Amino acid sequence: MESAGIGWIAAIIIGGIAGWLAEMFMKSNMGVIMNIILGIVGAIIANAILSLVGVVLTGWLGYLIAGFIGACILIAVARMFRRTA
C-alpha cells in the first residue's frame, strides 16, 4: 500500500469502495467490513497478478481498480468453493 502512495486510512476507504463496487457488480450480499477486507486483500492480490504480466497500477485510482478486480476474483472463488461444498 505504501508503494502505491496511499496510507492505511486511505487504503481502508478505497478498499471499502472497491469492495462495495465489486459487491454490486457481482450481485453479492456482503457486509461493510467484508467489503473493506475484500477491497484491500483484492488489491494486494490483483497487484501481484498484474505485476506478473508487467502491469503496475499506482495511486488512488490504480488501487481502486486493482481492489475492484481482486475483490471480483475473490467473490468468484468463494462462490466456486461454496457450490462444490
BELVENSUL-V942353 format. One record per run of one state. SS is the DSSP state (a for helix, b for strand, c for the rest). FROM is the first residue (numbers start at 1). LEN is the number of residues. If there is no record, write none. Layout:
((SS FROM LEN) (SS FROM LEN))
//
This chain:
((c 1 7) (a 8 18) (c 26 6) (a 32 22) (c 54 5) (a 59 26) (c 85 1))
//
